[in-house]
Amino acid sequence: SSGINAEYGHNFKRINLSSRMMFEGFLFVIHLFLHTYCQLQVIAQSAFNLLRWWRLSKWNVDVLLAHTKNIGRVPSHVSLVFLEEGVPVEDLVKPVVWCICLGVTTISLYDYYGRLRSKNIDIDKEIREYYTSFTKSSKTSPKSEPRAKIQFVSVENGRTDLVNAARTLASQAVKECCPSLITQTVVEDYLKVFSHDNPEMILKFGTLNSLAGYPPWPVHLTEIISLPTCHLISPTDFVDSLRRYNKIEKRVGK
């Protein structure tokens, strides 16, 4: 009996040792797979960034104009809505410059908290630098300063402005006992943004299916085009957005 128990204990130790070695081998294979996968991801991302940089280096204002020559009408007022965090300024200003090169006269930059407004000096600097880089090799475009009206918008230009305008107008109407003073023209004069210049196209960056507090009254006739991100945005993405805009039937609220 003691001999059987000893043999059983010996076999049990061998089984435990074998199971442990198999388990450790399994963990090693998983670790090797995950390590290789992560390394391949890094290599693939580097290759993707290099390819995108190469593609971007081939674009200038002449190429942009050629790709949009027969695309249709370019909106005069484009609003860029940024609903994602951590977008580098150098990526953020690219669609601004592309809009300027296509003759867009008004460009609105929206983010919920108004952080872009606090970076207006850096953004203006980056716009000028990228505009110079994008147009310097042009054979047709005049070498001039970028000309467009650029305005910064946040949620404060939405509900807050509307509430303040309503409060002020109501107070004046009560004091003067004349409700007829409140007209559409007077209300628009109290609103700080978009008076008589509503955006024709909103280009929204981010996966959020919302405009996140964007002023509601100027967008009743605005076409909204969504892109998943502004990170590493390419001119192709921008041109495709304009193509989508022109494929939408403009029914003017009908």
FIDREN-586999 format. One line per 4 residues: number of its first residue (from 1); their letters; for each residue x, y, z of N, C-alpha, C. Coordinates in nm, 2 decimals. Layout:
! FIDREN-586999
NUM	a	X Y Z X Y Z X Y Z; ...
END
This chain:
! FIDREN-586999
1	ssgi	0.08 -0.12 0.00 0.00 0.00 0.00 0.09 0.13 0.00; 0.19 0.12 0.08 0.28 0.24 0.09 0.35 0.26 -0.04; 0.38 0.15 -0.11 0.45 0.16 -0.24 0.36 0.22 -0.35; 0.23 0.18 -0.34 0.14 0.23 -0.44 0.12 0.38 -0.41
5	naey	0.11 0.42 -0.28 0.10 0.56 -0.25 0.22 0.65 -0.30; 0.33 0.59 -0.28 0.46 0.66 -0.32 0.46 0.68 -0.47; 0.42 0.57 -0.55 0.42 0.58 -0.69 0.31 0.68 -0.74; 0.20 0.68 -0.67 0.09 0.77 -0.71 0.14 0.92 -0.68
9	ghnf	0.20 0.94 -0.57 0.25 1.07 -0.54 0.36 1.12 -0.64; 0.44 1.02 -0.68 0.55 1.06 -0.78 0.48 1.10 -0.92; 0.38 1.01 -0.96 0.31 1.04 -1.08 0.24 1.18 -1.07; 0.18 1.21 -0.96 0.10 1.33 -0.94 0.20 1.45 -0.95
13	krin	0.32 1.44 -0.90 0.42 1.55 -0.91 0.46 1.57 -1.06; 0.47 1.46 -1.13 0.51 1.46 -1.27 0.40 1.53 -1.35; 0.27 1.50 -1.32 0.16 1.56 -1.39 0.15 1.71 -1.36; 0.17 1.75 -1.23 0.17 1.89 -1.19 0.28 1.96 -1.26
17	lssr	0.40 1.90 -1.27 0.51 1.97 -1.34 0.49 1.98 -1.48; 0.43 1.88 -1.54 0.40 1.88 -1.69 0.29 1.99 -1.71; 0.18 2.00 -1.63 0.08 2.09 -1.64 0.13 2.24 -1.63; 0.22 2.25 -1.53 0.28 2.39 -1.51 0.36 2.43 -1.63
21	mmfe	0.44 2.34 -1.68 0.52 2.37 -1.80 0.43 2.40 -1.92; 0.32 2.33 -1.94 0.23 2.36 -2.05 0.16 2.50 -2.03; 0.13 2.53 -1.90 0.06 2.65 -1.87 0.16 2.77 -1.90; 0.28 2.75 -1.85 0.38 2.86 -1.88 0.41 2.87 -2.02
25	gflf	0.41 2.76 -2.10 0.43 2.77 -2.24 0.32 2.84 -2.31; 0.20 2.82 -2.26 0.08 2.88 -2.32 0.09 3.03 -2.29; 0.13 3.07 -2.17 0.14 3.21 -2.14 0.25 3.28 -2.22; 0.36 3.21 -2.25 0.46 3.26 -2.33 0.42 3.29 -2.47
29	vihl	0.34 3.19 -2.52 0.29 3.21 -2.66 0.19 3.33 -2.67; 0.11 3.34 -2.57 0.02 3.46 -2.57 0.09 3.59 -2.56; 0.19 3.59 -2.47 0.28 3.71 -2.45 0.35 3.74 -2.58; 0.40 3.64 -2.65 0.47 3.66 -2.78 0.38 3.71 -2.88
33	flht	0.26 3.66 -2.89 0.16 3.70 -2.98 0.12 3.85 -2.96; 0.09 3.89 -2.84 0.05 4.02 -2.81 0.17 4.12 -2.83; 0.29 4.08 -2.80 0.40 4.17 -2.82 0.42 4.19 -2.97; 0.41 4.08 -3.05 0.43 4.09 -3.20 0.31 4.18 -3.25
37	ycql	0.19 4.16 -3.20 0.08 4.24 -3.25 0.10 4.39 -3.23; 0.15 4.42 -3.11 0.17 4.56 -3.07 0.28 4.62 -3.16; 0.39 4.54 -3.18 0.49 4.59 -3.27 0.45 4.61 -3.41; 0.36 4.52 -3.46 0.31 4.54 -3.60 0.22 4.66 -3.61
41	qvia	0.14 4.68 -3.50 0.06 4.80 -3.50 0.14 4.93 -3.51; 0.25 4.93 -3.43 0.34 5.05 -3.44 0.40 5.07 -3.58; 0.44 4.95 -3.64 0.50 4.96 -3.77 0.40 5.00 -3.87; 0.27 4.95 -3.86 0.17 4.98 -3.95 0.13 5.13 -3.94
45	qsaf	0.12 5.18 -3.82 0.09 5.32 -3.80 0.19 5.41 -3.86; 0.32 5.37 -3.84 0.43 5.45 -3.89 0.42 5.45 -4.04; 0.40 5.34 -4.10 0.39 5.33 -4.25 0.27 5.41 -4.30; 0.16 5.40 -4.22 0.04 5.48 -4.26 0.07 5.63 -4.26
49	nllr	0.13 5.67 -4.15 0.17 5.82 -4.13 0.26 5.86 -4.24; 0.36 5.78 -4.28 0.45 5.81 -4.39 0.38 5.82 -4.52; 0.29 5.73 -4.55 0.21 5.73 -4.67 0.12 5.85 -4.68; 0.06 5.89 -4.56 -0.03 6.01 -4.56 0.06 6.13 -4.58
53	wwrl	0.18 6.14 -4.52 0.26 6.25 -4.53 0.30 6.27 -4.68; 0.33 6.15 -4.74 0.37 6.16 -4.88 0.26 6.21 -4.97; 0.13 6.16 -4.94 0.02 6.21 -5.01 0.00 6.36 -4.99; 0.01 6.40 -4.87 -0.01 6.54 -4.84 0.09 6.63 -4.91
57	skwn	0.21 6.58 -4.92 0.32 6.66 -4.98 0.30 6.68 -5.13; 0.21 6.60 -5.19 0.18 6.62 -5.33 0.07 6.72 -5.36; 0.01 6.77 -5.25 -0.10 6.86 -5.26 -0.06 7.00 -5.24; -0.11 7.09 -5.32 -0.10 7.24 -5.30 -0.23 7.30 -5.35
61	vdvl	-0.23 7.43 -5.35 -0.36 7.50 -5.39 -0.40 7.46 -5.53; -0.31 7.45 -5.62 -0.34 7.41 -5.76 -0.41 7.28 -5.77; -0.35 7.18 -5.70 -0.41 7.04 -5.70 -0.55 7.05 -5.64; -0.57 7.13 -5.53 -0.70 7.14 -5.46 -0.80 7.20 -5.56
65	laht	-0.76 7.31 -5.63 -0.85 7.37 -5.72 -0.89 7.28 -5.84; -0.79 7.20 -5.88 -0.82 7.10 -5.99 -0.92 6.99 -5.95; -0.91 6.95 -5.82 -1.00 6.84 -5.77 -1.14 6.90 -5.74; -1.15 7.03 -5.73 -1.28 7.08 -5.70 -1.34 7.16 -5.81
69	knig	-1.27 7.16 -5.93 -1.32 7.24 -6.04 -1.46 7.21 -6.09; -1.49 7.08 -6.09 -1.63 7.04 -6.14 -1.71 6.98 -6.02; -1.68 7.02 -5.90 -1.75 6.95 -5.79 -1.88 7.02 -5.76; -1.90 7.14 -5.81 -2.02 7.21 -5.78 -2.00 7.34 -5.70
73	rvps	-2.10 7.39 -5.64 -2.09 7.51 -5.56 -2.02 7.50 -5.43; -1.93 7.59 -5.40 -1.86 7.59 -5.27 -1.94 7.69 -5.18; -1.98 7.65 -5.06 -2.05 7.73 -4.97 -1.97 7.85 -4.93; -2.04 7.97 -4.91 -1.97 8.09 -4.88 -1.94 8.10 -4.73
77	hvsl	-2.02 8.03 -4.65 -2.00 8.02 -4.50 -1.99 7.88 -4.46; -1.87 7.84 -4.41 -1.85 7.70 -4.36 -1.83 7.71 -4.21; -1.89 7.62 -4.13 -1.87 7.61 -3.99 -1.80 7.48 -3.96; -1.69 7.49 -3.89 -1.61 7.37 -3.85 -1.64 7.34 -3.71
81	vfle	-1.70 7.23 -3.68 -1.74 7.19 -3.54 -1.65 7.08 -3.49; -1.58 7.11 -3.39 -1.48 7.02 -3.33 -1.54 6.95 -3.20; -1.58 6.83 -3.21 -1.63 6.76 -3.09 -1.54 6.64 -3.05; -1.41 6.66 -3.06 -1.32 6.57 -3.01 -1.21 6.64 -2.94
85	egvp	-1.14 6.57 -2.84 -1.04 6.63 -2.76 -0.90 6.61 -2.83; -0.81 6.70 -2.80 -0.67 6.69 -2.83 -0.64 6.70 -2.98; -0.71 6.77 -3.05 -0.68 6.79 -3.20 -0.56 6.89 -3.21; -0.45 6.85 -3.27 -0.34 6.95 -3.28 -0.38 7.07 -3.36
89	vedl	-0.33 7.19 -3.33 -0.36 7.31 -3.40 -0.32 7.30 -3.55; -0.21 7.23 -3.57 -0.16 7.21 -3.71 -0.26 7.13 -3.80; -0.34 7.04 -3.74 -0.44 6.97 -3.81 -0.57 7.05 -3.82; -0.60 7.12 -3.71 -0.72 7.20 -3.70 -0.72 7.31 -3.81
93	vkpv	-0.61 7.37 -3.84 -0.61 7.49 -3.93 -0.61 7.44 -4.08; -0.59 7.32 -4.11 -0.58 7.27 -4.25 -0.71 7.29 -4.32; -0.83 7.25 -4.27 -0.95 7.27 -4.34 -0.99 7.42 -4.35; -0.94 7.50 -4.25 -0.96 7.65 -4.26 -0.89 7.70 -4.38
97	vwci	-0.76 7.66 -4.40 -0.69 7.71 -4.52 -0.75 7.66 -4.65; -0.79 7.54 -4.65 -0.85 7.48 -4.77 -0.98 7.56 -4.81; -1.05 7.60 -4.70 -1.17 7.68 -4.73 -1.14 7.81 -4.79; -1.03 7.88 -4.73 -0.99 8.01 -4.78 -0.94 8.00 -4.93
101	clgv	-0.87 7.89 -4.96 -0.82 7.88 -5.10 -0.93 7.86 -5.20; -1.05 7.80 -5.15 -1.16 7.78 -5.24 -1.26 7.90 -5.24; -1.22 8.01 -5.17 -1.30 8.13 -5.18 -1.41 8.14 -5.07; -1.41 8.05 -4.97 -1.51 8.07 -4.86 -1.48 8.20 -4.79
105	ttis	-1.58 8.28 -4.77 -1.57 8.41 -4.71 -1.58 8.42 -4.56; -1.65 8.32 -4.50 -1.67 8.32 -4.36 -1.65 8.18 -4.31; -1.57 8.17 -4.20 -1.54 8.04 -4.15 -1.56 8.05 -3.99; -1.65 7.96 -3.94 -1.67 7.96 -3.80 -1.61 7.84 -3.74
109	lydy	-1.54 7.86 -3.62 -1.48 7.75 -3.55 -1.56 7.73 -3.42; -1.62 7.61 -3.40 -1.70 7.58 -3.29 -1.64 7.47 -3.20; -1.63 7.50 -3.07 -1.61 7.39 -2.97 -1.69 7.43 -2.85; -1.74 7.33 -2.78 -1.84 7.35 -2.67 -1.79 7.45 -2.57
113	ygrl	-1.67 7.43 -2.52 -1.62 7.51 -2.40 -1.56 7.65 -2.45; -1.54 7.67 -2.57 -1.48 7.80 -2.62 -1.33 7.80 -2.60; -1.26 7.68 -2.60 -1.12 7.68 -2.58 -1.05 7.73 -2.70; -1.11 7.71 -2.82 -1.04 7.76 -2.94 -1.03 7.91 -2.94
117	rskn	-1.13 7.98 -2.88 -1.12 8.12 -2.88 -1.00 8.17 -2.80; -0.97 8.10 -2.69 -0.85 8.13 -2.61 -0.72 8.10 -2.68; -0.72 8.03 -2.79 -0.60 8.00 -2.87 -0.60 8.07 -3.00; -0.68 8.18 -3.01 -0.69 8.25 -3.14 -0.56 8.30 -3.19
121	idid	-0.47 8.34 -3.11 -0.34 8.39 -3.16 -0.26 8.28 -3.22; -0.25 8.16 -3.15 -0.18 8.05 -3.20 -0.24 8.00 -3.33; -0.38 8.00 -3.33 -0.45 7.95 -3.45 -0.42 8.04 -3.57; -0.43 8.17 -3.55 -0.40 8.27 -3.66 -0.26 8.25 -3.71
125	keir	-0.16 8.23 -3.62 -0.03 8.21 -3.66 -0.01 8.08 -3.75; -0.08 7.97 -3.71 -0.07 7.85 -3.78 -0.14 7.86 -3.91; -0.25 7.94 -3.92 -0.32 7.95 -4.05 -0.23 8.02 -4.15; -0.16 8.13 -4.10 -0.07 8.20 -4.19 0.04 8.12 -4.24
129	eyyt	0.10 8.04 -4.15 0.21 7.95 -4.19 0.17 7.84 -4.28; 0.06 7.78 -4.25 0.02 7.67 -4.34 -0.03 7.72 -4.48; -0.09 7.84 -4.48 -0.14 7.90 -4.60 -0.02 7.93 -4.69; 0.09 7.99 -4.63 0.21 8.02 -4.71 0.27 7.89 -4.76
133	sftk	0.27 7.78 -4.68 0.33 7.66 -4.73 0.24 7.59 -4.84; 0.11 7.61 -4.83 0.02 7.54 -4.92 0.02 7.61 -5.05; 0.05 7.74 -5.05 0.03 7.82 -5.18 0.17 7.86 -5.24; 0.28 7.83 -5.17 0.41 7.89 -5.22 0.45 7.83 -5.35
137	sskt	0.41 7.71 -5.38 0.45 7.65 -5.51 0.34 7.66 -5.62; 0.24 7.74 -5.59 0.13 7.76 -5.68 0.18 7.83 -5.81; 0.12 7.79 -5.92 0.15 7.86 -6.05 0.04 7.96 -6.09; -0.07 7.95 -6.02 -0.19 8.03 -6.06 -0.24 8.12 -5.95
141	spks	-0.22 8.08 -5.82 -0.28 8.15 -5.71 -0.19 8.27 -5.67; -0.24 8.39 -5.66 -0.16 8.50 -5.62 -0.11 8.48 -5.48; 0.01 8.53 -5.45 0.08 8.52 -5.32 0.03 8.64 -5.24; -0.08 8.62 -5.16 -0.13 8.72 -5.08 -0.17 8.66 -4.94
145	epra	-0.20 8.75 -4.85 -0.24 8.71 -4.72 -0.38 8.64 -4.73; -0.40 8.54 -4.64 -0.53 8.47 -4.64 -0.64 8.57 -4.60; -0.75 8.57 -4.68 -0.86 8.66 -4.65 -0.99 8.59 -4.64; -1.04 8.59 -4.52 -1.17 8.53 -4.48 -1.20 8.58 -4.34
149	kiqf	-1.33 8.59 -4.32 -1.38 8.63 -4.18 -1.38 8.50 -4.10; -1.30 8.49 -3.99 -1.29 8.38 -3.91 -1.35 8.42 -3.77; -1.45 8.34 -3.72 -1.51 8.37 -3.60 -1.52 8.24 -3.51; -1.50 8.27 -3.38 -1.50 8.16 -3.28 -1.64 8.15 -3.21
153	vsve	-1.69 8.03 -3.20 -1.82 8.01 -3.15 -1.82 7.90 -3.04; -1.90 7.92 -2.94 -1.91 7.81 -2.83 -2.05 7.81 -2.79; -2.08 7.72 -2.69 -2.22 7.71 -2.64 -2.27 7.84 -2.58; -2.18 7.93 -2.54 -2.22 8.06 -2.49 -2.29 8.15 -2.60
157	ngrt	-2.26 8.12 -2.72 -2.32 8.19 -2.83 -2.46 8.13 -2.87; -2.50 8.02 -2.80 -2.63 7.96 -2.82 -2.73 8.00 -2.72; -2.75 7.92 -2.62 -2.86 7.94 -2.52 -2.84 8.08 -2.45; -2.71 8.11 -2.41 -2.69 8.23 -2.33 -2.73 8.35 -2.41
161	dlvn	-2.68 8.36 -2.53 -2.71 8.48 -2.61 -2.86 8.50 -2.63; -2.93 8.38 -2.66 -3.07 8.39 -2.68 -3.15 8.43 -2.56; -3.11 8.38 -2.44 -3.17 8.42 -2.32 -3.15 8.56 -2.29; -3.02 8.61 -2.30 -2.99 8.75 -2.28 -3.07 8.84 -2.37
165	aart	-3.08 8.80 -2.50 -3.15 8.89 -2.59 -3.30 8.89 -2.56; -3.36 8.78 -2.52 -3.50 8.77 -2.48 -3.52 8.86 -2.36; -3.43 8.85 -2.26 -3.45 8.92 -2.13 -3.45 9.07 -2.16; -3.35 9.12 -2.24 -3.33 9.26 -2.27 -3.45 9.31 -2.35
169	lasq	-3.50 9.24 -2.45 -3.61 9.28 -2.53 -3.74 9.29 -2.45; -3.76 9.19 -2.37 -3.88 9.19 -2.29 -3.88 9.30 -2.19; -3.77 9.33 -2.13 -3.76 9.45 -2.04 -3.79 9.58 -2.11; -3.73 9.60 -2.23 -3.76 9.72 -2.31 -3.91 9.73 -2.34
173	avke	-3.97 9.61 -2.38 -4.11 9.62 -2.42 -4.20 9.65 -2.31; -4.16 9.60 -2.19 -4.24 9.63 -2.07 -4.23 9.78 -2.03; -4.11 9.83 -2.03 -4.09 9.97 -2.00 -4.16 10.06 -2.09; -4.16 10.03 -2.22 -4.22 10.12 -2.32 -4.36 10.08 -2.35
177	ccps	-4.41 9.97 -2.29 -4.55 9.93 -2.32 -4.58 9.91 -2.47; -4.48 9.86 -2.54 -4.49 9.84 -2.68 -4.43 9.71 -2.73; -4.51 9.60 -2.72 -4.46 9.47 -2.77 -4.42 9.47 -2.92; -4.48 9.56 -3.00 -4.45 9.56 -3.14 -4.30 9.60 -3.17
181	litq	-4.23 9.64 -3.06 -4.09 9.67 -3.08 -4.01 9.55 -3.11; -4.06 9.43 -3.07 -3.98 9.30 -3.08 -4.01 9.25 -3.22; -3.91 9.27 -3.31 -3.92 9.22 -3.45 -3.80 9.12 -3.47; -3.81 9.05 -3.58 -3.70 8.96 -3.62 -3.57 9.04 -3.64
185	tvve	-3.58 9.15 -3.70 -3.45 9.23 -3.72 -3.39 9.27 -3.59; -3.47 9.32 -3.49 -3.42 9.36 -3.36 -3.36 9.24 -3.29; -3.43 9.13 -3.29 -3.37 9.01 -3.23 -3.24 8.97 -3.28; -3.22 8.97 -3.42 -3.10 8.94 -3.48 -2.99 9.04 -3.44
189	dylk	-3.02 9.16 -3.42 -2.92 9.26 -3.38 -2.87 9.23 -3.25; -2.95 9.16 -3.16 -2.90 9.13 -3.03 -2.81 9.01 -3.02; -2.82 8.93 -3.12 -2.74 8.81 -3.13 -2.60 8.84 -3.18; -2.50 8.79 -3.11 -2.36 8.83 -3.13 -2.30 8.76 -3.26
193	vfsh	-2.35 8.64 -3.29 -2.29 8.56 -3.40 -2.40 8.53 -3.50; -2.35 8.52 -3.63 -2.43 8.48 -3.74 -2.54 8.57 -3.78; -2.54 8.70 -3.74 -2.64 8.79 -3.79 -2.63 8.81 -3.94; -2.74 8.77 -4.01 -2.75 8.78 -4.15 -2.65 8.70 -4.23
197	dnpe	-2.58 8.60 -4.16 -2.48 8.53 -4.23 -2.47 8.39 -4.17; -2.58 8.31 -4.20 -2.59 8.17 -4.15 -2.50 8.08 -4.22; -2.44 7.98 -4.16 -2.36 7.88 -4.23 -2.44 7.79 -4.32; -2.38 7.77 -4.44 -2.44 7.69 -4.54 -2.40 7.54 -4.52
201	milk	-2.28 7.52 -4.47 -2.24 7.38 -4.44 -2.17 7.38 -4.31; -2.20 7.27 -4.23 -2.13 7.24 -4.11 -2.05 7.12 -4.13; -1.92 7.12 -4.11 -1.83 7.01 -4.12 -1.80 6.97 -3.97; -1.86 6.86 -3.93 -1.85 6.82 -3.79 -1.74 6.71 -3.77
205	fgtl	-1.65 6.73 -3.68 -1.54 6.63 -3.65 -1.57 6.56 -3.52; -1.57 6.43 -3.52 -1.60 6.36 -3.40 -1.71 6.25 -3.42; -1.71 6.16 -3.33 -1.81 6.05 -3.34 -1.94 6.08 -3.26; -1.95 6.19 -3.19 -2.07 6.23 -3.12 -2.18 6.26 -3.22
209	nsla	-2.30 6.20 -3.21 -2.41 6.22 -3.30 -2.49 6.34 -3.25; -2.43 6.45 -3.23 -2.50 6.57 -3.18 -2.41 6.69 -3.22; -2.47 6.81 -3.22 -2.40 6.93 -3.24 -2.36 7.00 -3.11; -2.39 6.93 -3.00 -2.33 6.97 -2.87 -2.35 7.12 -2.83
213	gypp	-2.47 7.17 -2.84 -2.49 7.30 -2.79 -2.47 7.41 -2.90; -2.45 7.37 -3.02 -2.43 7.46 -3.13 -2.56 7.55 -3.14; -2.54 7.69 -3.17 -2.65 7.78 -3.18 -2.76 7.72 -3.27; -2.88 7.70 -3.23 -2.98 7.63 -3.32 -3.04 7.72 -3.42
217	wpvh	-3.06 7.85 -3.40 -3.14 7.93 -3.49 -3.08 7.95 -3.63; -2.94 7.95 -3.64 -2.89 7.98 -3.78 -2.87 7.85 -3.86; -2.91 7.73 -3.82 -2.88 7.61 -3.89 -3.00 7.54 -3.95; -3.11 7.61 -3.96 -3.23 7.55 -4.01 -3.22 7.51 -4.16
221	ltei	-3.13 7.58 -4.23 -3.11 7.55 -4.37 -2.97 7.50 -4.40; -2.90 7.46 -4.29 -2.76 7.42 -4.30 -2.74 7.27 -4.33; -2.66 7.24 -4.42 -2.63 7.09 -4.45 -2.51 7.05 -4.35; -2.53 6.94 -4.29 -2.43 6.89 -4.19 -2.36 6.77 -4.25
225	islp	-2.23 6.78 -4.26 -2.14 6.67 -4.31 -2.05 6.62 -4.19; -2.05 6.49 -4.16 -1.97 6.44 -4.05 -1.85 6.37 -4.09; -1.74 6.39 -4.02 -1.61 6.31 -4.04 -1.58 6.26 -3.90; -1.52 6.14 -3.89 -1.49 6.08 -3.76 -1.39 6.15 -3.68
229	tchl	-1.29 6.22 -3.75 -1.18 6.29 -3.67 -1.12 6.39 -3.76; -1.05 6.49 -3.70 -0.98 6.59 -3.77 -0.83 6.56 -3.76; -0.79 6.45 -3.68 -0.65 6.41 -3.67 -0.60 6.37 -3.81; -0.49 6.42 -3.85 -0.42 6.38 -3.97 -0.52 6.39 -4.09
233	ispt	-0.61 6.49 -4.09 -0.70 6.51 -4.20 -0.63 6.54 -4.33; -0.68 6.49 -4.44 -0.61 6.51 -4.57 -0.70 6.59 -4.66; -0.65 6.65 -4.76 -0.73 6.73 -4.86 -0.84 6.64 -4.92; -0.81 6.51 -4.94 -0.90 6.42 -5.00 -1.03 6.41 -4.91
237	dfvd	-1.01 6.40 -4.78 -1.13 6.40 -4.69 -1.21 6.53 -4.71; -1.14 6.64 -4.72 -1.22 6.77 -4.74 -1.29 6.77 -4.87; -1.23 6.73 -4.98 -1.29 6.73 -5.11 -1.41 6.64 -5.11; -1.39 6.52 -5.05 -1.51 6.43 -5.04 -1.62 6.49 -4.97
241	slrr	-1.60 6.57 -4.86 -1.70 6.63 -4.79 -1.78 6.73 -4.87; -1.70 6.81 -4.95 -1.77 6.91 -5.05 -1.85 6.83 -5.15; -1.80 6.72 -5.20 -1.87 6.64 -5.29 -2.01 6.59 -5.23; -2.00 6.55 -5.11 -2.12 6.50 -5.04 -2.22 6.62 -5.02
245	ynki	-2.17 6.74 -4.99 -2.25 6.86 -4.97 -2.33 6.89 -5.10; -2.26 6.88 -5.22 -2.32 6.91 -5.34 -2.42 6.80 -5.39; -2.41 6.68 -5.34 -2.50 6.58 -5.38 -2.64 6.59 -5.30; -2.64 6.67 -5.19 -2.76 6.68 -5.11 -2.85 6.78 -5.19
249	ekrv	-2.98 6.74 -5.20 -3.08 6.82 -5.26 -3.11 6.94 -5.17; -3.09 7.06 -5.22 -3.12 7.18 -5.14 -3.27 7.22 -5.16; -3.35 7.20 -5.07 -3.49 7.22 -5.08 -3.53 7.35 -5.01; -3.44 7.42 -4.94 -3.46 7.55 -4.87 -3.58 7.54 -4.78
253	gk	-3.58 7.43 -4.70 -3.69 7.42 -4.60 -3.82 7.37 -4.65; -3.83 7.34 -4.78 -3.96 7.29 -4.83 -3.97 7.14 -4.82
END
